[in-house]
Structures are given as C-alpha cells and as structure tokens.
C-alpha cells in the first residue's frame, strides 16, 4: 500500500523535550515517551469492586500466560484439571435439567392430586425456560458458485490444518471474522468481514482465514455447546432465585419478619448458582486464551508470522472505517464508503497510524476475555523466530479474489451506512 507524504511541523514534547512531527488536523503525540497516547478504559463497571478485581486478576493471568507460552515449543493445549472441573459442573447443570423432566413425568402419574398439578406446571415451565437452544443457520450465505476462488482458498487451508468441512460461508460488514457452530447438528459457519478482506494483503488474508479455521482444531472449550449451556443456565437460575430485597417492606409486620430468613436463604442459593457460573466461565476462558495462542500458531504455519504481526496491526484500521462511513453519510456519498476508506488509510500519515496502534495496544487485560491482549499475541508471534509461509497465496490469485468479492461491496456499504444511521437516531 503506497502512502502519500505529508509535510509535518517539528515540535518539542512537553514531557521529555524530544522533537516530534505534528500534522495539521491530527493529534499531537510523542513517539519517544508516548506523551498524549491514552489508554482505552472499560466503561462498564468502571468503579465497581468486581471490575477492579477482574482487571487485576486479568493482568496477572494474561502476563503469566504470555511469559509461559512464549518460552515453550509446543503450545498445543492439553487436558488439565480445569477442564475436569468445568466439565463436571456442566454435567451437573444438564443433569439438574434432566431431573426436572423425570420429576415432571412422575407428577403426571399423581394426577388429579392438586399439588401434583401445580408441581407439574412449575416443572414444565422450568423445563421450557432451561431447554437447550441453538443458533439458527444464516439466512444469507456464500455458495461455491458465488465465490469459487474464496471457497477454493478456504478448502485448501482447511485440509492443510486438519479442520472439518465448512457448512456455511458468510461475508458480512463487520471488521472482524469468526468461526461458529449453528443448529442441533453443530454445523460450522465461517464468517469473514469484507472490510478486513478489503485491506489485507495476500498473506494476511491467509492468516485471517487460517486463524478462524484453526478454532475448529484448537480445543477451545468456550466453543463447545456443553459449557456455554451450563454458563447460560446457571446465570438464568441466578436471576430467577435472587431476591429483590432482603427485608420485604410492603407487607405486614409478620411478613416482614419472616421474609428476612427466606430472602437470605434465596440470596445464598442464588449465589451458589452465580459461583458455579463464574467457575465455569473463568476456568474455561483460562483454557480458551491458551487455545487462542495455539490458533495463532497454526495460522502462522500457513501465512508466516510476519503476516500475523502485520494483520494484528491492521486490525486498528477499524477507526478509519468508522470515519469513512461517517464521511460518506455526511457528504451524501453512501455508495463510496470503501473508496473513502481507501483514501483515508493511504492519506493519513504513518505517525497517526502508529499513535492509534499504540493506543489500541494499551487496552486493559481481562480474565473474562477469550482473547489475550493484542501486544501479547504480537509478542508471541515474534517469539517463534522466523516461520516461513506454509501456504502462498500468489498476487494473481489474490487479485482474482478481490475482483470476485467486489460484487458484495454495495450491500456491505449499505449495511454499514444503515447501521451508522440507526446509531445516530437511537443515540
């Protein structure tokens, strides 16, 4: 990508007195000491005790895990005691649901007993509320005839990585990509964001696709339905059993007195469910972050780790996509979102690109995140030495891919514009 030069003005940093280039219309910052490079913070639970605990625990865990994985040769996840604990709890949750089915069947044979009828109704509601549910298949998918070049690349990488066949291929408007499972048969859905395919070069495209396919072979527990069902069920039990207040104030004196022990008991029961939810969630995400490093490694074996690092850095370009959508709407040029996007990422100076990348590198770690912090993922990729590409996507074939995907651009642009307008109107 050829970047257009801009003439900066040299200024002196107020923090370290080192000179830095200042570009008109862009934020001043110092490359030497990171002056005016501001970390992003979590807005939700910012001042809560929970957030402080999770932040501290997340920093410690992420750092220790990073220091570990960058020094070992084999990063493939192995079965550990945490997997045994989470699986045991998850089995207990599903057994509890099955127990209600058994009780419901037994109550049917007690009819027409009044209490049996009431019990049957309550158990039936619980069975319905906590029934296993599955994502619906995508309504719009990319067929082999729609994108034969893309499908051929995906299939070749899938075979090399040892992943299972892809059932649904989706191109959407998000600055992201994912591998998911839908339906009771857990069919595989690969989703690729068009904005990423638009800005990634050939080997970065290989890295993107390989990383998502690697999620099918990296033993990530959070991608298994069993654990997710247990987390969602326990969380729902918590909200159902949690008392709104300990002392019931809108009743008589006797009810107020007797409400305290009952509500205290319900509070304790609800927090047992909450504790089980956190136990599965945190321990599974512990293993999930390890699996993420393994997915990164598998992708490196296909794309080479140089492309892994560069693709991580280009993930910060989502800022410019948002700016491009805004400009297209304001200028009434909704059909030129990606033309504006291309102009932005080629005319914005490298100094500003680096500032945004450094800010994105300062995102806080969290133990309740399935992905390690980006700086650690880059450091892990660089710690592997030099990994040569195991799959070369030549420029001619990459050009054919971009031409093939061009027909999806109008719909993607329209979706981005509509989403931005909805955000404005609902703000």
N, C-alpha and C positions, 0 to 999 in steps of 0.2 A: 504494500500500500504506500503510495507516494504522498508525502505530507507537504503542504505548502508552507513556505517560510514566512515568518512574521518578524518585524523588527521590534525588539523589546527595549525598554529603558532600564539601565542598571540602577538599582537602589541598594541601600545598606540595611541589613537586617537589624531591627531594634533590639534583638535578643543577643545575637553573637557578633554583630558588626560585619559579618561576611556579606559580600555582594551577591545579589540575586537578580534574575531578569524579571521585569514587571511588564506584563502585557495589558494593554488597554482593554477594559471590559471583562477582565478575568481577575480572580482572587490573587492577591499578593501572598507569597509564602516563601520560606527559606529552605532550600534544599539541604543545607549543611546541618541545621539543628531542628528542622520540622516546625519552625515557628508558624503559627496560623494553620497548621494541619490539625483538624479537630476530629476526635473520635466520635463515632456514632454510638448512641446510647439506646437502651431499650426503654420505650415509653411505658409499657405495661408493667405494673407492679414496681415502678422505679424506686419508690421509697419503702417498699414493703420488706418485712423481715425475710419472707420467702425468697424475694428476688436477690437480696444480699447473700443469703445462704447459697442459692443456686449459682450465683455469679462466682463466689469464692470457690465452691466445690468444682464448678466447671473449669475455672482457670487451672486449678491444681491437677485435675484429672487430665485435661487436654495436654497440658505441658508434660506430665509424666508419661502419657501415652506416646506423645511425639518423640520424646527423648528415647523411648524404648524402640519404637518401630524404625527409627532412622539408623539404628545400630545393628539390627538383625538382618540376616539374609532372606529368610523365609517368612513372609508376612501373612501367609495363609492362615485364616482363623482355625483354631482347634476347639474341640468340645471342652468346656470348662465348667466349674461348679456353678457359675452364674446361670448357665443355660439349664442346668438341672433344676435350680431353684425356680426360675421363671416358668419352666415347663410344668413343674409340679403345681405351682399356684394356678396356672392357666387350666390345667386338668381339673383342679378343684372347682374352678368357676364353672366350667362346662358341666361338671357332674352335678353342681347345685341346680343348674337349669334342668337337667335330665331328671333330677329328684322331684322337681315340681310337676313334671309330666307324669311321673309314677304316682305321686300323691293325687293328681287330678283324676287319673284312671281309677284309683282306689275309691275316691269320693263318689264316683258315678255309681258304684255298687252299694253305696249307703243311702241313695235316694229312696223315698222322698224326705228324708230327715232334713229339717230346716237348716241346721248348721252345716250339713254336708253340701246343700245347695249354695249357701253363702261361701263356703270354703272353695267349692268348685269354681264359682265366678271369680273369686280373688286369684286363685291359682291360674286360671285361664288368662286373666289379664297379665299376670306376671310372665307367663309363658310367651304371650304375644309381644310384650314390651321388650323382652330379652332374647327374642328369637334371633338366630344368626341372619344377618343381612349381607347382601353382596352388591358391589357396584354394577351398574348396567353397562353393557357393551357400548362403545362410542357410536353415535349416530352417523358421523361422517368420517370415513377412513380413506386412506390412500391405497388404491388397488395396484396390482402389478402393471396393468395397462396405463394407469395414471402416471406412474413414475418408475419405469423399468430400470433406469440407472441407479436410483436410490435403493430400490429393492435388491439389486444385484450386489451393491456395496454392503448393505446390511447382512445379506445372506452369507457372503464370503467371510465377513468378520465374525458372524455368529458361529460358523463352522470352525474357524480357527480358535475361537475362545472356548468352544465346547458348550455353548448355550443352547437352550431349546428353541425350536422354531417360533417365530413371531406370528401371532394370530391377527393382530391389528396394528397397522402403522398409521400414525396420526401426525399431521403437520398443523401446528397452532400458532397463535400470535404471541405467546409468552417468550420472554427472554430466559428460557430455561429448557430443560429436557428431563425426561423421566421414563422409568420402566415400572409398569404397574400390572396388576392382575385383576381381572373382572369376571363376574359370573360365578356360579357354583362350581364350574369346572376349572376355575382359576386360569382362564386364558390370558396369554401375555399380550400386553399393549405397550408398544414403544411410541413415545411422544417426543417429537423433535420440534423445537421452536424455530420458526422461519427466520427471525432476526439473528439467531446465532449462526445458522447455515449461511446467511447473507454476508456476515463479516468474517467468518472463519476461513482460513486458507485450507488447502487440500489436507495436510496432515492434522491440522486442528479439527477438521471435520471427522477424520478417522478417530481422533481421540474422543470426541463428543459421543459418537455412536458406540465406540468400543466400551467406554465407561458405563453407558446405560445397559449395554448387553452384559457387561461383567456383573451387574447386580443380579443376574439370573444364576450366577455360579459362585458368588462370594459368601454365601451362607449368612446373609443379613437377617437376623431374627425379626426385625421390625417389618420385613416384607412378607412374613408368614402370617396368614389369616388368623391362626390359632391365638397368637399373642395379642394381636390387635383386638380380637373379640373380647378377650379377657380384660384388657385395659378399658375398653368402652363399657363393658358390662359392670365392672366394679365402679367406674365413675358414675354410672347411672344409679346404681344401688346407693352410692354415697348421697346423691342429691335427693333420692326418694326418702331415705331414712334420716337425713339431717334435720333437726328441729329448728324452726324459725326463731324460737326464743326458749330460754330455759324456764323462765317464770311466766306462766300464762296470765296476763293481766286483764283480759277481757272476760273473765268468768268470776264466779263467786269465790269466797274465802277458801272453802273446802277444796274446790277445783284448783285454786292457785297453789295450795299446799301440796296436794297430791301430784300436780303437774311437774314439780321440780324433780323428784326421783325418776319419773317416767322419761322426761325430756333429757335428763342426764344420762340415763341408760341408752336412749336413742342416739345421743351425741357420741357416746363411746362406740356403739355399734357402727355408726356412720364412719367414724374414723378408722375402724378396722378395715372397712371397705376401701377407704382412701389410702390407707397404708399399703394394702395389697396392690392397689393401682400404681402407686409410686414405686413400689418394689419391682414390679414387672417392667414399668416404664424406664426407670433409671438403669436397672441391670441390663435390660435389652439394648438400651441406647449405648451402654458401655461397650457391648459387643458390636453394635451397629457402627460405631466410629472405627473400630478395628476393621470391620468388613469394608468400610469406605476406603481406607488406605489400600486394602487388597484390590478393590475395584480400580483405584488409581493406578496401581502397579500393573494390573492386567491390561489396562488401556495403554500404558507406556510401552508394553511389549509389542503393541500394534503400531502406535503412532510415533514412538520415540519420546523420551522425556523432555526434550527441548520444546516440542509442540504442546506437551502437557502444561509446562510453565507458561508459555505464551497464551494458551487458551484461558488459563486462570486469570491472567491479566486482562484479557479482552472481556471477561465477564463484567468488568467495571463499566463497560460501554453502555449499560442499560440506562445510565444517566442521560446519555446523548440521544438514545431512542425516545425517552420521555420528552426531552426538549424538542426533538424533531416532530413528534405528534402535536405538541402544543403549538409550535410554529405553523404547522400545516393547517390546524384549525383556525388560528388567528388570521392567517393570510388567505383563508378560503381556498386552500390547495390540498384538499383531503386526499387526492389521488397521487400526491407526490411525497408521501411520508418517507419512503425509503430513498428517494432522491435527496431529500433534505438530510436524512440520516447519513448518507454517504458524504454529503458536503460537510456536515458537522465533524465527522471523525477524521476528515482529511484537512480541514482548515483550522481546527483547534490546535494550538501549539502543544508540542510534546511536554512542555513544562506543566501545562494544565492537566494533561493526561496523567502525568506522574503524580500530581497532587491528589487527584481523585483516586488513583490506585492506592496511594499511601493511606488515604482516609478509609478506604474500604478494608485495608489490611488491619485497621485498628478496631474492627468490630469485636465486641466482647465475646469471650468464650462462654458457653453454657453447657451444663451437663445434660440438659434436656433438649439437646440438638443432635440429630443423627449424623451431622457432618462436622468434622474437625474444622477449626478455624483455617481460613484460606492461607495465611502465612505458613502454618504448619504443613499444609498439603504441598505448598510450593517447596518448602524446605525438605520434605520427604522425597519429592521428585528429584531434587538436586542431590540428595544424599545417595542416590542409586548410582552415582557416577555417570557414565555415558551409556544410554540404552539406545541402540540403533533401531530404526523403524522395522517392524516385522511385516508391515503391510504398506506398500507405497501406492498412494492414490496419485497417479500422474496428472499433470496440469490439464491435458486434453480431456481426460475423463471427468475431472473436477469442473471444467468449463461446461461440459455436457450436462452435468448435474445441475449447475446453476441455471442453465437455459431451461432445463426440464422443470425446475421449481418456480421459474418466473411467472408461470400462469396462475400460481396461487397468490401472488403478491397483491392483486387488487382486493381480494377477500380479506387477506390479512390486514391490509391498510385500513379497510372499512371497519374491521373489528377493533383495531387499536383506537381509531377515531371515536367510534361509538362508546367504547369503554371510557375514554377520556371525558367525553361529554356527559356521560352518566355520572362520573365522579364530580364534575363541576356542578351539575344540577342538584346532586344529593349532598354536597358539602355543606 
